[in-house]
């Protein structure tokens, strides 16, 4: 099958949007930035379009189109300061489906990792890491406890950074990319008596956020290196049932935190998943003692606070999901307070 080439959009996008700038093209998804002048003023908005191109004009939708529709159905109904809301959704418009968002300054991978790797040192402080983690844990707490929604694709690339242009240069971290997300029915949630109780008033999301309990097709081809050990095991056994997703979100965020603190991935070059990672197994076996052997000079911090940070990382990536922190537990951890 031949897809449309790079630098192409559906006719609808080409006809209605100006100054399109290609940002990336992966897995049939074309992401472009553009500027749009509002009708009421001369103010120019910086926007991003995520578009799935059809094989032919007006061809039936692809699986990626359904992910875009799912992302809009969920994200447009959420209300949290650290969750990015879409602006517009274009369905089957002359060759493709698309969703439109405000344009961020960059994603968290570039903000933290890519810049640091080029300079071979951390270009950020632990206070920035703390601000980042508090923001995303707050978003997950809202999703998990208030809306019974699992994000299902937590990684640095799916967290956007909006940097104010005033003198403060304050960074706002916002969770995005809800294409794989879905609602976890109450009777399917993972039983854990140790979970913290948080009070959020749940809104009534549309039925489109719910999914058939057979979720294996949505996970079978996913990259394993971002998933929790129990999720990887369930996929390998082809016996994936609802109830593991929220714990998987926390583990994924914990892997990202490890990456930020040590400026290295927990998975080695020849390892395909965290459950087989030598670093991961050493953390499960030795805990803080192993983390203390890693490069601790990337970001300076007081020794007692460093121990708290290591304790938080271990709590987020516990191999046993019953012992793993939930989002509220992360927010209440001493390192963030």
C-alpha positions as CSV (number, residue, x, y, z in Angstrom):
1,X,0.0,0.0,0.0
2,X,1.3,3.4,-0.9
3,X,0.5,6.4,1.3
4,X,0.7,10.0,0.3
5,X,4.2,11.4,0.3
6,X,5.8,13.9,2.7
7,X,4.8,17.5,2.5
8,X,1.3,16.6,1.5
9,X,-2.0,17.2,3.3
10,X,-5.6,16.5,2.6
11,X,-7.2,19.1,0.3
12,X,-9.3,20.4,3.1
13,X,-6.2,21.3,5.2
14,X,-4.4,22.8,2.2
15,X,-7.4,24.9,1.3
16,X,-8.2,26.2,4.8
17,X,-4.7,26.6,6.5
18,X,-1.9,28.9,5.5
19,X,1.9,28.8,6.3
20,X,2.0,25.0,6.9
21,X,5.3,23.8,8.3
22,X,6.0,20.1,8.5
23,X,7.2,19.0,11.9
24,X,7.1,15.2,11.6
25,X,5.7,12.3,9.6
26,X,5.4,8.9,11.3
27,X,3.0,6.0,11.2
28,X,0.6,7.7,8.7
29,X,0.4,10.8,11.0
30,X,1.5,14.1,9.5
31,X,2.1,16.8,12.1
32,X,2.4,20.3,10.9
33,X,2.5,23.7,12.5
34,X,0.9,26.8,11.1
35,X,-0.2,30.3,12.1
36,X,-3.8,31.5,12.0
37,X,-5.0,35.0,12.3
38,X,-8.3,35.4,14.2
39,X,-11.2,37.2,12.6
40,X,-11.8,39.4,15.6
41,X,-8.3,40.8,15.9
42,X,-4.9,40.8,14.3
43,X,-3.6,38.3,16.9
44,X,-1.9,35.3,15.3
45,X,-2.3,31.9,17.0
46,X,0.4,29.3,16.7
47,X,-1.3,26.0,16.1
48,X,-0.5,22.3,15.3
49,X,-2.4,19.9,13.1
50,X,-2.1,16.2,13.6
51,X,-3.5,14.6,10.4
52,X,-4.0,11.0,9.2
53,X,-4.0,10.9,5.4
54,X,-6.2,8.4,3.6
55,X,-4.9,6.2,0.8
56,X,-7.1,8.1,-1.7
57,X,-9.3,11.1,-1.4
58,X,-12.5,10.4,0.6
59,X,-11.3,6.8,1.2
60,X,-12.7,5.1,4.3
61,X,-10.9,5.9,7.6
62,X,-7.8,4.0,8.8
63,X,-7.0,2.8,12.3
64,X,-5.0,6.0,12.9
65,X,-8.1,8.0,12.1
66,X,-9.9,6.2,14.8
67,X,-7.1,7.1,17.2
68,X,-7.4,10.8,16.3
69,X,-11.2,10.6,16.8
70,X,-10.7,8.9,20.2
71,X,-8.2,11.5,21.2
72,X,-10.6,14.3,20.4
73,X,-13.6,12.6,22.2
74,X,-11.6,12.2,25.4
75,X,-9.3,15.3,25.5
76,X,-12.1,17.7,24.6
77,X,-14.1,16.7,27.6
78,X,-11.3,17.0,30.2
79,X,-10.6,20.1,32.2
80,X,-7.2,20.3,33.9
81,X,-4.5,22.9,33.9
82,X,-1.9,20.3,32.8
83,X,-3.9,18.5,30.1
84,X,-3.9,20.0,26.6
85,X,-7.4,20.5,25.1
86,X,-7.9,20.3,21.3
87,X,-9.3,23.2,19.4
88,X,-10.9,21.6,16.4
89,X,-11.5,18.2,14.8
90,X,-11.8,17.5,11.1
91,X,-13.4,14.2,10.1
92,X,-13.2,12.7,6.6
93,X,-12.4,16.0,5.0
94,X,-11.2,15.4,1.4
95,X,-8.5,12.9,2.0
96,X,-7.9,12.8,5.7
97,X,-8.9,13.2,9.3
98,X,-7.2,15.8,11.6
99,X,-7.1,17.3,15.0
100,X,-5.9,20.8,15.9
101,X,-4.1,21.9,19.1
102,X,-2.3,25.0,20.4
103,X,1.4,24.9,19.4
104,X,3.9,24.2,22.2
105,X,7.4,25.5,22.5
106,X,8.7,22.0,22.6
107,X,8.1,18.6,24.1
108,X,9.6,17.4,27.4
109,X,12.1,15.1,25.7
110,X,13.7,18.1,24.0
111,X,13.3,20.4,27.0
112,X,15.2,18.0,29.3
113,X,17.1,15.3,27.4
114,X,18.0,16.4,23.9
115,X,19.5,19.7,25.0
116,X,21.4,18.0,27.8
117,X,22.8,15.2,25.6
118,X,24.2,17.8,23.2
119,X,26.0,19.5,26.1
120,X,26.8,16.2,28.0
121,X,25.4,17.6,31.2
122,X,22.0,18.4,32.6
123,X,20.8,21.8,31.5
124,X,18.0,21.8,34.1
125,X,17.7,21.8,37.8
126,X,16.0,19.4,40.2
127,X,13.4,22.1,40.9
128,X,12.4,21.9,37.3
129,X,12.1,18.1,37.5
130,X,10.0,18.5,40.6
131,X,7.7,21.0,38.9
132,X,7.4,18.7,35.9
133,X,6.6,15.6,38.0
134,X,4.1,17.5,40.2
135,X,2.3,18.8,37.0
136,X,2.0,15.4,35.3
137,X,1.2,13.5,38.5
138,X,-1.6,16.0,39.1
139,X,-3.0,15.4,35.6
140,X,-2.9,11.6,36.2
141,X,-4.5,12.0,39.6
142,X,-7.4,13.8,37.9
143,X,-7.6,11.2,35.1
144,X,-7.4,8.2,37.3
145,X,-9.4,9.2,40.4
146,X,-11.8,11.7,38.9
147,X,-12.5,10.4,35.4
148,X,-11.5,6.7,35.6
149,X,-9.4,7.4,32.4
150,X,-6.1,5.7,31.8
151,X,-3.8,7.6,29.4
152,X,-1.9,4.5,28.2
153,X,1.0,6.3,26.5
154,X,3.0,8.2,29.1
155,X,6.4,9.3,27.8
156,X,8.4,12.5,27.6
157,X,7.5,13.0,23.9
158,X,3.8,13.2,24.9
159,X,4.2,15.9,27.4
160,X,4.4,19.4,25.9
161,X,6.1,22.5,27.2
162,X,4.5,25.9,26.9
163,X,7.0,28.6,27.9
164,X,5.8,32.1,28.6
165,X,7.3,34.9,26.6
166,X,7.3,37.3,29.5
167,X,10.3,37.9,31.9
168,X,9.4,34.9,34.1
169,X,9.9,32.4,31.3
170,X,7.7,30.1,33.3
171,X,7.2,26.6,31.9
172,X,3.8,24.9,31.9
173,X,3.9,21.1,31.3
174,X,0.8,19.6,29.6
175,X,-0.1,16.0,28.9
176,X,-1.3,15.3,25.4
177,X,-1.8,12.5,22.9
178,X,-4.9,10.6,24.2
179,X,-5.2,8.4,21.1
180,X,-4.8,5.2,23.1
181,X,-6.7,6.3,26.2
182,X,-10.0,4.9,27.4
183,X,-12.2,4.7,30.4
184,X,-11.8,1.9,33.0
185,X,-15.3,0.8,34.2
186,X,-15.5,0.7,38.0
187,X,-15.9,-3.1,38.1
188,X,-12.8,-3.6,36.0
189,X,-10.5,-1.5,38.1
190,X,-7.4,-3.1,39.8
191,X,-8.1,-4.1,43.4
192,X,-5.5,-2.4,45.7
193,X,-6.3,-1.7,49.3
194,X,-3.2,0.5,49.6
195,X,-4.4,3.1,47.1
196,X,-4.9,6.6,48.4
197,X,-8.3,8.1,48.5
198,X,-8.6,11.4,46.6
199,X,-11.7,13.5,46.1
200,X,-12.6,14.6,42.6
201,X,-16.1,15.1,41.2
202,X,-16.2,12.9,38.2
203,X,-17.7,14.4,35.1
204,X,-19.9,12.3,32.8
205,X,-17.8,11.5,29.8
206,X,-19.5,10.3,26.6
207,X,-19.8,6.6,25.9
208,X,-17.2,7.0,23.2
209,X,-14.5,7.0,25.9
210,X,-15.4,3.4,26.9
211,X,-14.0,0.5,25.1
212,X,-14.8,-3.2,24.7
213,X,-13.2,-5.2,27.5
214,X,-11.0,-7.0,25.0
215,X,-8.2,-4.5,24.9
216,X,-5.4,-6.8,23.6
217,X,-5.7,-5.5,20.0
218,X,-4.9,-2.0,21.2
219,X,-1.7,-3.1,23.0
220,X,-0.3,-6.0,21.0
221,X,1.9,-3.9,18.7
222,X,3.0,-1.2,21.2
223,X,6.6,-0.5,22.0
224,X,7.4,-2.6,25.1
225,X,10.1,-0.3,26.5
226,X,7.6,2.2,27.9
227,X,5.3,-0.4,29.6
228,X,5.2,-1.8,33.1
229,X,6.4,-5.4,33.6
230,X,2.8,-6.7,34.3
231,X,1.5,-5.1,31.1
232,X,4.4,-6.6,29.0
233,X,3.7,-10.0,30.6
234,X,-0.1,-9.8,29.9
235,X,0.6,-8.8,26.2
236,X,3.1,-11.7,25.8
237,X,0.5,-14.1,27.2
238,X,-2.2,-12.5,25.0
239,X,-4.3,-12.3,28.1
240,X,-4.6,-8.6,28.7
241,X,-7.6,-7.6,30.8
242,X,-8.7,-4.2,32.0
243,X,-7.3,-3.1,35.4
244,X,-3.6,-2.8,34.8
245,X,-3.6,0.5,32.9
246,X,-3.5,3.0,35.7
247,X,-0.5,1.3,37.4
248,X,1.1,1.2,34.0
249,X,0.8,5.0,33.7
250,X,2.6,5.5,37.0
251,X,5.4,3.1,36.0
252,X,5.9,4.8,32.7
253,X,6.1,8.2,34.4
254,X,8.6,6.6,36.9
255,X,10.8,5.5,34.0
256,X,10.7,9.0,32.6
257,X,11.7,10.4,36.0
258,X,14.7,8.0,36.1
259,X,15.7,9.3,32.7
260,X,15.6,12.9,33.9
261,X,17.5,12.3,37.1
262,X,20.3,10.1,35.6
263,X,20.2,11.4,32.0
264,X,20.2,7.8,30.8
265,X,17.5,5.3,29.9
266,X,16.9,2.3,32.2
267,X,16.9,0.0,29.3
268,X,20.2,-1.1,27.6
269,X,21.0,-1.2,23.9
270,X,20.3,-5.0,23.7
271,X,17.3,-5.0,26.0
272,X,13.7,-4.7,24.6
273,X,11.7,-4.1,27.7
274,X,12.1,-2.9,31.3
275,X,11.3,-6.3,32.8
276,X,14.5,-7.7,31.3
277,X,16.6,-4.6,32.0
278,X,19.6,-5.2,34.2
279,X,19.2,-1.8,35.8
280,X,15.6,-2.4,36.5
281,X,16.3,-5.7,38.2
282,X,19.1,-4.2,40.3
283,X,16.7,-1.5,41.5
284,X,14.2,-4.1,42.5
285,X,16.9,-6.1,44.3
286,X,19.1,-3.4,45.9
287,X,16.9,-0.3,45.9
288,X,18.6,2.9,47.0
289,X,22.0,1.3,47.3
290,X,22.1,0.6,43.5
291,X,20.8,4.1,42.6
292,X,23.6,5.6,44.7
293,X,26.2,3.9,42.4
294,X,24.9,5.7,39.3
295,X,26.0,9.1,38.2
296,X,24.8,11.4,40.9
297,X,26.6,14.6,39.7
298,X,24.3,15.4,36.9
299,X,22.0,17.5,39.1
300,X,23.3,18.8,42.5
301,X,21.0,18.2,45.5
302,X,21.3,17.7,49.2
303,X,22.0,14.1,50.3
304,X,18.8,13.8,52.4
305,X,16.6,15.1,49.5
306,X,18.4,12.8,47.2
307,X,17.4,9.8,49.3
308,X,13.8,11.0,49.1
309,X,14.1,11.3,45.3
310,X,15.5,7.8,45.1
311,X,12.7,6.5,47.3
312,X,10.1,8.1,45.0
313,X,11.6,6.6,41.9
314,X,11.6,3.1,43.5
315,X,8.0,3.6,44.6
316,X,6.9,4.5,41.1
317,X,8.5,1.6,39.3
318,X,7.9,-1.2,41.8
319,X,7.6,-4.5,40.0
320,X,4.7,-5.6,42.2
321,X,1.8,-3.3,41.2
322,X,0.2,-3.7,44.6
323,X,3.3,-2.0,46.1
324,X,3.5,0.7,43.5
325,X,2.5,4.3,44.3
326,X,-0.6,5.6,42.7
327,X,-0.9,9.2,41.3
328,X,-2.1,10.6,44.7
329,X,0.7,8.8,46.5
330,X,3.2,10.5,44.1
331,X,1.7,13.9,44.8
332,X,1.9,13.3,48.6
333,X,5.5,12.0,48.5
334,X,7.9,14.1,50.7
335,X,10.2,14.9,47.8
336,X,7.4,16.9,46.1
337,X,6.4,18.7,49.3
